[in-house]
Amino acid sequence: MDANTWTSIDKLRQWLDDEAAPAAEQDRRLLRVLKIGEEYGEVAEALHGALAANPRKGSSHTWDDVEKELCDVIVTSMVALASITSDGHQVFDDRLDHLIERVGL
């Protein structure tokens, strides 16, 4: 992953640290992880809308909306990881390497 990506993630994490309501460090970490669930819900909503799966709402979203919401899940997850460890980029890279190795690539 590009180093600029993690620089941007760190900027977002720092902005959240500076602008969010005051909270204990442990609570802040917990809230960042829980935010992933909220973002996942938005992916599910967009997917239902793209498939017109809710007859009451019809086709309320596009596949572009699904893509954007998936990106929000990824970024939110990366910010959460950066919030619980100062070495998030290395943790991520190590885990990705492990997953690639596990499938034999």
Order of alpha helices (4+ residues) and beta strands (2+ residues): alpha-alpha-alpha-alpha
